[in-house]
Structures are given as structure tokens and as C-alpha cells.
Amino acid sequence: MRGAPARWSRNKASCDCIKSCLSRLLGVESPRPLRSRSPGVSKPGTCQDLWHRRPEKQAGPTGVEPETLYLGAPQSCHSCCPEPAVRRVPAAATMGLELYLDMLSQPCRAVSIFAKKNGIPFKLCTTEVFKGQHPSKEFFQINSLRRVPTLKDGDFILTESSAILIYLSSKYQTADHWYPSDLRARARVHEYLGWHADCIRGTFGVPLWTQVMAPLIGVHVPEEKVQRNKTFMDLALQQLEEKFLGDRAFVAGQQVSLADLMALEELLQPVAVGCDLFEGRPRLAAWRERVEAFLGSDLLQETRGPILNILEQAVNKKVPTPPPEVHPCMLLRISRIP
């Protein structure tokens, strides 16, 4: 019996470690101070062991793909944990936050990257445009606008990527640089997001539509429209560099913000189909490198996989043909190309 207290002490330390992790994820402060530690080998029974289990899927609503639960920590949560990283654990418990996303969509990628980077736990409900899942009756019950991204937090439903990012940042109290508390710094973020909606959002997605999506339903976009859109992109890139980036490290200041995340994922869309917007623009290219270095290559590769492979899939005719019920929505979008 003499050895019992020692064994109990070791087991208690392991339990306390797990409790500390879970309490932080549930929004309850752990009474133990946080300590960082360099990455190491995972220890069975510790919180690090929990992070490295593969994600599991749960059945989602009819009309959307099964859900994957993501659970992460934005910083080292205990001495046994590695440095900040993207972490996922099994879908063992019911989660309140659901994100309906299609990773071919620029705003959806921005929302996903933000949530994972900041360790926000959520159910991923994949809603693919190519499969006609967004206009389904089931998805209509969640979002009558039939658009992604969509956030569902209990009985609260929110649309529009900017609103979703601000909501997540505020609810989960992410680092201040994402959505600054300083009035003027926050105003800069809003200034960019407003301009982004007018001058970036409807322009930089056009190459994907003209090269991949329109041909899927037998539509050819006139070359003059393609060239006109390139002119609009060049003008927008010039304004982005001169007005919003200037001599700053990032779009809205000297730290990464929601503005950088929204901008970068939008600019990546033409790059994915062979239009290198950063060539010949060293200031913009340097900004991209800074943002991507901050976000981390593993997270970006995981999130961007579908869009970076889309051109190759189109050439090899592996992109699924959209069902007839989504053709009217696609034709409407194509008709709006100026």
C-alpha cells in the first residue's frame, strides 16, 4: 500500500492534464498556469494524445455531407502539449457550432482557416455546389438564401462570411489583432471589408467560372468579358497595394487581421486556375508570404486542397457535372460577369 500514493499521484497528474485541456476548450479557465513546451512525442493518456487522433464523421442533415468535428487549441494548453498547431479530435460529443462550407469557395476557406487557426471547435457540414447540395430543401431549412458559408450556433443562424468571422472572433475572444478593440484599427478592418465586397468579391472568382464551371453546363463566356475582367482585377490589385497595403506589413496594420484572411483567399482563386496575380508584384508577393507564414503551411494545404486541384480535375474531366436543378443559379452568376 505504500506505493499507492505515488501511483495515485501520477494518475491524478494525467487526469488533471486532460481536465485542464477540456476546461479551456469549454471556456472555463484552468486554475493551473499555462506552460509552453517544445513539440515532443505524444504521451498516452495526456492531452497531446487526444489531439492526434483522427477526426471521425457523424451523419449530417440530408442533402449535405456527413459532418467532421474539429477541435483545437490556439496555444499550448499544458506542459505535455506541443506548441500551437491545428489539432483535431474525435466527434465524441455533441457540439453546438456547425459550419456549412464548400472549400471551393473563397469565403468558406477563410472561415475554416480562421476557426482552425484559433482552435474553435465546430462541426464541418460540407455543402458542395457541384453536387447541388446548396439549393436542397434540407439546406433551405437552415439558410433560406441557399448560400455558403453558413453558421449555426444552437438556434442562432448567421450568413455572410464577414459577419461569421466577426461573430467567431467576438464569441471566442480570439487574439486582438484579428478584430482589433482599438476603434481606429477596427475601422480599418471594416473599411477593407466594405471595399472587398464591392471590388474584389465578384471579380476574382470569374476565372474559375469561365474556365471550369461554365463549361460544365455547356456555356462559353465571350473573350471580351474575360479580358475586361482581367482589367478589373489589375485595377483592384493596384488599389489593394497602394491604398490598403501601402508601407504596412498587412492590409489593415502591422498585424494579421480578418482583412488579410479574406483578401488572400480571394486572390488565391485565380491563381488556382493558372492566373498568377503575384508575378511582377513584389510588394503583394511579400505580403502573401507573411500571411501564409503566420497561418502555417499544413493548415493551408489541408484547406486549399480542393481548389488547388480543380484545374487538373477539369482537364481530366473528373469534376462532377452539376445536376440540372442548380443550372439556373449558375446561369444567373455567369450572366452577371460584366
GIQUI-V634057 format. One record per backbone hydrogen bond with DSSP energy under -0.5 kcal/mol. NH is the residue of the N-H (numbers start at 1). CO is the residue of the C=O. E is the energy in kcal/mol with one decimal. If there is no record, write none. Layout:
# GIQUI-V634057
nh = {NH & NH}
co = {CO & CO}
e = {E & E}
This chain:
# GIQUI-V634057
nh = {4 & 5 & 7 & 8 & 9 & 10 & 11 & 12 & 13 & 14 & 15 & 16 & 17 & 18 & 19 & 20 & 21 & 22 & 23 & 24 & 25 & 26 & 27 & 28 & 29 & 44 & 46 & 49 & 50 & 51 & 52 & 53 & 58 & 64 & 65 & 67 & 68 & 69 & 70 & 81 & 85 & 87 & 88 & 92 & 98 & 99 & 100 & 101 & 101 & 105 & 109 & 110 & 111 & 112 & 113 & 114 & 115 & 116 & 117 & 118 & 119 & 120 & 121 & 122 & 123 & 124 & 124 & 125 & 125 & 126 & 126 & 127 & 132 & 133 & 136 & 140 & 141 & 142 & 142 & 143 & 146 & 149 & 150 & 151 & 152 & 153 & 154 & 154 & 156 & 157 & 158 & 160 & 164 & 165 & 166 & 167 & 168 & 169 & 170 & 171 & 172 & 173 & 174 & 178 & 179 & 186 & 187 & 188 & 189 & 190 & 191 & 192 & 193 & 194 & 195 & 196 & 197 & 198 & 199 & 200 & 201 & 203 & 204 & 206 & 208 & 209 & 210 & 211 & 212 & 213 & 214 & 216 & 217 & 217 & 218 & 219 & 221 & 225 & 226 & 227 & 228 & 229 & 230 & 231 & 232 & 233 & 234 & 235 & 236 & 237 & 238 & 239 & 240 & 241 & 242 & 243 & 244 & 245 & 246 & 248 & 250 & 253 & 258 & 261 & 262 & 263 & 264 & 265 & 266 & 267 & 268 & 269 & 269 & 270 & 271 & 272 & 273 & 273 & 274 & 275 & 276 & 277 & 279 & 281 & 285 & 286 & 287 & 288 & 289 & 290 & 291 & 292 & 293 & 294 & 295 & 296 & 300 & 301 & 302 & 303 & 304 & 305 & 308 & 309 & 310 & 313 & 314 & 315 & 316 & 317 & 318 & 319 & 326 & 327 & 328 & 330 & 331 & 332 & 333 & 334 & 335 & 336 & 336 & 337 & 338}
co = {1 & 1 & 3 & 4 & 5 & 6 & 7 & 8 & 9 & 10 & 11 & 12 & 13 & 14 & 15 & 16 & 17 & 18 & 19 & 20 & 21 & 22 & 24 & 23 & 27 & 42 & 43 & 43 & 46 & 47 & 48 & 50 & 67 & 61 & 126 & 58 & 124 & 56 & 122 & 78 & 73 & 85 & 51 & 90 & 152 & 123 & 150 & 99 & 125 & 102 & 105 & 106 & 107 & 108 & 109 & 110 & 111 & 112 & 113 & 114 & 116 & 115 & 119 & 70 & 97 & 68 & 122 & 99 & 123 & 66 & 124 & 101 & 129 & 128 & 133 & 136 & 137 & 138 & 139 & 139 & 143 & 100 & 100 & 158 & 98 & 156 & 96 & 152 & 153 & 155 & 151 & 149 & 160 & 161 & 162 & 163 & 164 & 165 & 166 & 167 & 168 & 170 & 169 & 175 & 175 & 182 & 183 & 184 & 185 & 186 & 187 & 188 & 189 & 190 & 191 & 192 & 193 & 194 & 195 & 196 & 196 & 200 & 200 & 203 & 205 & 205 & 206 & 207 & 208 & 208 & 209 & 212 & 213 & 214 & 215 & 214 & 219 & 222 & 222 & 223 & 224 & 225 & 226 & 227 & 228 & 229 & 230 & 231 & 232 & 233 & 234 & 235 & 236 & 237 & 238 & 239 & 239 & 240 & 241 & 245 & 253 & 250 & 178 & 257 & 258 & 259 & 260 & 261 & 262 & 263 & 264 & 265 & 266 & 266 & 267 & 268 & 269 & 270 & 271 & 270 & 274 & 275 & 276 & 278 & 281 & 282 & 283 & 284 & 285 & 286 & 287 & 288 & 289 & 290 & 291 & 292 & 296 & 297 & 298 & 299 & 300 & 301 & 304 & 305 & 307 & 309 & 310 & 311 & 312 & 314 & 313 & 313 & 323 & 324 & 324 & 326 & 327 & 328 & 329 & 330 & 331 & 332 & 333 & 334 & 336}
e = {-0.8 & -0.6 & -2.1 & -3.1 & -2.2 & -2.1 & -2.7 & -2.6 & -2.0 & -2.0 & -2.5 & -2.9 & -1.9 & -1.9 & -3.0 & -2.3 & -1.7 & -2.5 & -2.6 & -1.6 & -2.1 & -1.9 & -1.3 & -3.4 & -0.5 & -0.5 & -2.1 & -0.6 & -1.3 & -1.6 & -1.2 & -1.2 & -2.6 & -1.9 & -2.6 & -2.6 & -1.6 & -1.2 & -3.1 & -1.7 & -0.6 & -0.5 & -1.1 & -2.0 & -2.9 & -3.0 & -2.9 & -0.7 & -1.3 & -2.4 & -2.1 & -2.0 & -2.2 & -2.5 & -2.9 & -2.2 & -2.4 & -2.4 & -2.8 & -1.8 & -1.4 & -2.9 & -0.6 & -2.1 & -2.5 & -3.5 & -0.5 & -3.0 & -0.7 & -0.5 & -0.8 & -2.6 & -2.0 & -2.1 & -1.0 & -1.9 & -1.2 & -0.5 & -1.0 & -3.0 & -1.8 & -0.6 & -1.5 & -3.1 & -2.7 & -3.4 & -1.9 & -0.6 & -1.7 & -0.5 & -2.7 & -0.7 & -2.2 & -2.7 & -2.2 & -2.3 & -2.7 & -2.5 & -2.3 & -3.0 & -2.3 & -0.5 & -1.6 & -1.7 & -0.6 & -2.7 & -2.1 & -1.8 & -1.4 & -2.3 & -2.6 & -2.2 & -2.5 & -2.3 & -1.9 & -3.3 & -1.9 & -1.2 & -3.1 & -1.9 & -2.8 & -1.4 & -2.1 & -1.2 & -0.5 & -1.4 & -2.8 & -2.2 & -2.2 & -1.8 & -3.0 & -0.9 & -0.7 & -1.4 & -1.6 & -2.3 & -0.5 & -0.8 & -1.5 & -2.6 & -2.1 & -2.2 & -1.6 & -1.8 & -1.9 & -2.4 & -2.4 & -2.1 & -2.4 & -2.6 & -2.0 & -2.2 & -2.5 & -2.3 & -2.6 & -2.4 & -1.1 & -2.3 & -3.4 & -2.6 & -2.3 & -0.7 & -2.3 & -1.5 & -2.4 & -2.4 & -2.8 & -1.8 & -1.4 & -2.3 & -1.6 & -0.6 & -0.9 & -0.5 & -0.9 & -2.0 & -0.5 & -1.1 & -1.8 & -2.5 & -0.9 & -1.3 & -0.7 & -1.9 & -2.6 & -2.4 & -1.8 & -2.2 & -2.1 & -2.0 & -2.3 & -2.7 & -2.2 & -1.8 & -2.2 & -2.4 & -1.8 & -2.7 & -2.1 & -2.1 & -2.8 & -0.9 & -2.6 & -1.2 & -0.9 & -2.1 & -2.1 & -2.4 & -2.0 & -1.2 & -3.6 & -0.7 & -1.9 & -1.3 & -0.5 & -2.0 & -3.0 & -2.0 & -1.9 & -2.4 & -2.2 & -0.8 & -0.7 & -1.6 & -0.5}
